[in-house]
Amino acid sequence: MATLTDTNARQIKPDDTPFPHGGITGLTLHPSTSKGHGKWVLRFISVVM
């Protein structure tokens, strides 16, 4: 999986699907309502049962 670059992150559009970071499991960039903005979301998955 390719790592999300700065250029790709700046071109994010409101109707895009979340982009995975590529280097960190569970880290995705979710688009905002304005072009070029988004928020990082980290989905934590515990390995302890």
N, C-alpha and C positions, 0 to 999 in steps of 0.2 A: 504494500500500500504506500502511495506517495505521501510525503509530508505536505501539509497545507503551507503555502508560501504567502508572503506579505501581499504580493500582487493579487493572488486569488482571494484573499480575505478582503481586500479593498474593493473588489468587484462584486461582492455579494449583493444580491437583490432581494427585496422583501418576499417574493414568491418562490425563492430557492429552497431546496431542502437543506437540513443541517449538514455541514461539512465535517467529516471526522478529521482530527488533527493528523493522524497517521503515525505519530511517534509515541503517543501516550494513549493507552487503552482507556476508553470511556470518555475522552475529552472531545467535545464537538463544538463547533461554532454555529449558533442559531441566528438566522437573519432577524433584523429589527424591521420596523415599519418604514425606515428611510434607507435609501441605497447607500451602501458602503459602511453600514453600521450593523453590529450584531452583539451577541453576548456569548461568553464561554460557559458551557455547562459541563460539569464533571460528574459522571455517573459512577459512584463508588460501588464496587462489588467486593464484599468481604470474602476472603478465602477460608475463613474459620467457620466451621459448621457447629 
